[in-house]
Amino acid sequence: MDGSVKSLSQPTGLVERADLIFPLTALLVKCRKLGSPLMCLVAWEVIVRLGLINPFFCPAPTSIVRELYALAFTGELWMHLYDSVSRAVYGYFLASLLGVGVGLAVAGSRVMEALFDPLIELIRPVSTFAVIPIFFIWFGIGDVSKVLIITKACFFPIVLNTIAGIRGVDPKLIQAARSLGAEGFTLWSRVLIPSALPVILTGMRVATSMSVTTLVGVEMLSADSGIGFMVIDAQRVFATEKMFAGILVLSALGFSFDRIARIIQNRVLAWHKGM
């Protein structure tokens, strides 16, 4: 009897050990991911401090952080950051509305496909920066043109993934839904869009990084505010520490946008992971 009780208690002990081991393992994995960036920063700092690189051309990380703190303390950073985030967010959401809308229309109608597909394939290969002069002539050099340029850059990943997602739905799933009486709006809302959602959200996530990269170019070419403007303005007066601080902010901004998109994607597609 005692032996059986002892044998039954062993799995419980294993489970308790597993509960302790798994969080520690996850923490170690996260530390390993941070290891290489930290090593690069330390090596960078040491090389500059030893005088192997002129700090005018490549300031030390500590100097960049000190400059970033000064920009934040004076409020200059927050002013530029607000303008940049506003332009990126407005352009991205406009592209999302247009991209998903046009994508659903093209995927669901042969008439709309014949109308929009040639236009999409003609405009898509054209570089976003090649059409900047046209947008400036049409809409001026204010925020409207900047938002529309970002919209153009983000539109195509979203519209193409929406079309691919709808067309990639399993035909057997559609037939099964129709056999149960699903047609029109019910078929789209209950079968087609939920099935295509993983692909659509992937396109929307890709577009987040494109919004930041396009934002930088637009603000460097024609703007009097924004992080991109701050970087190019610092370069003009050879303020390299400020220039690197702006680049660091842009990197953090792109990383933050991607993380937010990933969190939303995981929340919306929680049901999909279990399939």
N, C-alpha and C positions, 0 to 999 in steps of 0.2 A: 504493500500500500504506500509506504514512504517513498519507494523507488518511483512509483507512478506519479506521485505528487511532484517529486523532484524533476521528473522528465517533462511534466506539464509546465513547470515554472521556467524552463530554459528558453522556450520561444519568447516569453514575455521579456526576459532579459535581453534577448537579441533585438527585439523591437525597440526597447529603450536605448540600447547602444546605437541602433540605426538612427533614431531620432536625434541623437547627439552628433553622430558622424556626418549626416547629410548637410546640416547647416554649416559645419566647419569646412566641409569640402567645397560648398558653394562660395564661402568666404575666401578660401584659398584660390579658387578660380578667378574671382574678381580681383584679388591682389595680383595675380599673374598678369591679368589684362592691363593693370596699371603699371606693371613693372617696366615694360619697355619704354613708355612715354617718360616715366620718371628718370630712367637711366639716360635717355637722350637729353633731358633738361639738365641733369647733373653734369654730363659731359660737356654740354654747351657752355654752362656757367664756368666750368674749370678752364676750358680752352680760352675763353675770353679773358678771364682773370689772370691767366698766365701770359697774356699778351700775344698769343699765337694768331689772334684775329683782331683787327682794329675795331674797337667798340663803336666807332662812328658808322661802320658798314653793317655791323651785326652786334647790337647791344646785348648785354647779359640778361638772362631771364629776370633776375632780381631788379634790374634797372627798368625793364619793361613793366613789371608789376608795380613798381613805385610810380611810374608815369601813369599807369592805369588808375591807381588810387588817387592821384592828383586830379585826373580828369573827372573821376566820379565825385570827388569832394567839391570841385568847383561847379559841378552841374552840367558841364559841357558834354560829357559822355551821354547823360540821360536825354538831353535834347536831341542829339544826333541819333541815338538809339530809338527814340520814340518815332522819329520821322522814317527811319529805315524799316522798322517793324510794321508801321502803318502801311507803307507802300507795298511791302512784301505780302502782308496778310490780305489787303484789298485785291491785289492782283491774283493771288492764289485762289481766293474764294470765288472771284469772278470766273477764273479759268475752270474751277470745279463745276460751277453751275452750267457753264456753256459746254464743257467737255462731256459731262455725264448726260446732259440733255441731248446734245447732237449725237453722241454715241448710241444712246438708246433709240433715237429716231432712225439712224442709219442701219442699226442692227435689226430693227423691227419692220422696216419698210423698204421694198425694192425701189420705189420712187425716190425716197430720200437718199438711198444709197447711190442711185444714178446721179442725183443732184449734188451731193456733198463729197462723195468719195474722190472724184477727180480734183476738186478744189483742195481737199486735205492733202492729197499726194503731191500736188503742185507747190503748195505753200510750205509744207513740212520740211523739205530739204533746205529751204532758204534760211540762212543764219539769222538769228534774232538781231544781232548787232548790225546786219546789213540793212535792216528795215528801220533802224533808229532814225536816220535822217528823214524818212518819209513820215514817221510818227511825229517828229518834231515840227515838220511843216504843217501837218494836218491839225495837230492838237496843241501846238505850242511846246514850250520847254518846262511847263509846270508839272504838277503831280499827276495830272490826267494822263499825259503821254507816258510817264514812267510806269504808272499802274497798268496801262494797256500793253506796254512792251513786256512787262512781267507776265501778264495774262497770255500773251502770244507764246511765250516760252513754256509756260506750264500747261497750256491747252492740249498739246499733242500727245504727251504721255497719258493723259487722262482719257482723251477721246479714243485713242487706239486701244487702250486696255479695256475700256467699256465695251467697245465693239467686239474685241476678242473674247471677253468674258461672257457676253450674251450668246455669241455664236458657238462658244465652247460648252454650253450646257448639254448634258447627255440627252440625245433624242428620245431614249427610252423613258427618261423622267418626264419629258414633255408629253409623250404618248400616254403614260400612266395618269398624269394629271387631267388630260383631256378625256380619258375614259371615265373619269370620276366627275366630269361635267365642268371642269375649269376652262374658262375661255376669257379672252379680253383682259380686263383689269385684274381679275382674280389670278389668271395664269401668270401675268407679269409680276404682280405683287407677292404671290405666294411661291412661285417656282423660279421664274427666269432671273429676277433681280437678286433674290437670296443666293441662288446658285452661282451667279456671276460676281457677287460681292467681294470674294477674296481677290479676284483679279482686278476689279475696279479700285479697291483700296490700295493695292500694290502700286497701280499707276498714280494714284493720288499721293502716295508716300514718296515716289520718285520725284514728283513735281515739287515737293517741298524744298529739296536741295537746289533745283533749278531756279526756284524763286529767289534764293539768296545769291546764287552766282550771277543771275541777270541783274539783280538789284545793284550789285557792286559795280558792274560795268556802266550801268545807266547813271548812277550817282557820280562816278568818276568823270564821265563825259560832260554832263550838264546838270549840276545841282549846286545849291548853296547851303545844303544841310544833308545829314545822313552820315553813316559810318564810312561809306565809300568816298564821299566828299572829304571827310576828315583825313582819310589815309592819303589821298592824292594831294590835299592841301599841305599836309605835313611833309610830303616828298618835295614839294615846290620850295619849301624853306629849309630843307635838309634836317628836319626834326625826326631823326630816325627812330628814336625811342617812342614817340607818339605814333609814328607810322606802324611800327610793329605792334603797339598796343591796339590800334584799330584792327589790324589783321587778326589778332588774337580774339577780339570781340566778334568779328565776322565768323571765325571758326566756331566759337561757342554758340553763336546764333544759329548757324546751320545745324550743329549738333543738337541743339535744343528743339528745333523744328522737327528733326527726324525722330527724336525720342518721343515728342508729343504725338506725332503721327503713328509711331509704333504702339504707344499705349492705347490710343483710340482704336487702332486696328485690332489689337488683342482683346479689347473690351467688346467691340462690335462682333468679332468673330469667335467669341468664347464657345459658341455652340459648334463651330466648325472643327475645333481641336479634338473634340470627342468623337469625331466621325472617322 
